[in-house]
Amino acid sequence: MCGIWALFGSDECLSVQCLSAMKIAHRGPDAFRFENVNGFTNCCFGFHRLAVVDQLYGMQPIRVKKFPYLWLCYNGEIYNFKQLQKQFGFEYQTLVDGEVILHLYNRGGIEQTASMLDGVFAFILLDTANRKVFLARDTYGVRPLFKVLTDDGFLGVCSEAKGLINLKHSTSSCPKVEPFLPGHYEVLDLKPSGKVASVELVKFHSCKDEPLHVACDTVEILPSGFDLETVKSNIRILFENAVRKRLMAHRRIGCLLSGGLDSSLVAAVLLKLMKEINISYPLQTFAIGMENSPDLLAARKVAAHIGSEHHEVIFNSEEGIQAIEDVIFSLETYDITTIRASIGMFLVSKYIRKKTDSVVIFSGEGSDELTQGYIYFHKAPSPEEAAEESERLLKELYLFDVLRADRTTAAHGLELRVPFLDHRFTSYYLSLPAELRIPKNGIEKYLLRQSFEESNLLPKEILWRPKEAFSDGIASVKKSWFSILQDYIDQQVDDLLLEKAAEKYPFNPPKTKESYYYRQIFEKHYPGRSNWLPHYWMPRWVKATDPSARTLKHYKSAAQE
């Protein structure tokens, strides 16, 4: 986890511009470097470091003696850097996993580089010998990247949009800051003036395609065929492999644990593998909720079963409400469900940073999208449409759940790891017949639960625990967090304001007081940037006006039974 920032072709003094780079200092609390590019006085890199591997030589931009013309600034983890070294005979100068990007690029160019990386990444690669700049981002956008490119060739790139919105430039119009698309790389020409021109934007990987790097994976070729026992075994093997490769860290590993299926599976497999490789410290697990919330009780049960060092973070309604503005500033979105679910994650991350020494944090993001875990999947008209919806959700993760998970943890200098979004695991799961992946017997994620039924990793009641909306699972039994939020916001937003919402905010107009309240805060920090969110997250196939699962019939009946 780091914060990366770069400018090419700046008309303004770089010492003024670099103040923008300080907006993402939270992403890398361990060190900061600001470096000009030789021969290009108006080009520079800024880097905030969270030291997770190679404490000595991990500063960036990374440059090695063998390729003095290459400059690399990247945020992420490349899990197969040792396998690639073995396969291609690379001679590394540092212990930094990202160094492999330089060697791959030198060997086979940008297309092969992006395709062969097994991991999460966002990078800026500068080749001064060939006058090229390359940008790339991983398949699901687990690591964030934003860019601004003006008509006259000024380029700004940053991990978060807040590092670009106040850049000074000679053009009068406000330059458009936008997210860089996941699974893509871009090639830009670097002119002698330091300005750039975009040559091509290429999609190098789709979630359904088996990744090229499977060729040098640690797991052998799996048995083919779709009989249930083979499928279940493959799911277990690939999921365990996804967790194992993410153990790469020189800092303490911890795990978020809501007591739901996804985080519980991650925590159980993680602890099992940590024991296997003799990691000396106990696994710390972290649950958050209001007093006696369902998540706290379920997480306690899981922690006792797996034997983790468990921490409970209890918050009250006042703390939750007070965090809203900081959360929206961190997230850079006004999406309703993203903000609701971020409050707990933001507060638990704050606790981890202040009270523990865990820095690398595992979490269960991506499972609901991949394994059809949302309650509205029960309403899917056909298995094929459910499969299409699952792919749509995965493609949009970078706008919603992955955005939430990154920003809430990065705000407190933590590094997130999400094994459910492993390239090989996801491509295998999506290759399975559509009818195998749908909810069965009124239970979502049926296949995933079935796959781990005989493993004894989790108590049965957790393995088969129905889906809780995250913002509801953390709520107290007496009154849900959802209701508390509604009551508070009702006092803050006048009926008349809501009536005129479409006039004030014509793009994605707020339909409820809650969405109006969030939008006001968003516009205060990021005026005129509402296009960062193309649409609100909403369930499909049901006439929903609110994204919470608690408004769906299936959820109500499950909760009442």
Disulfide bonds with the S-S distance in Angstrom:
none
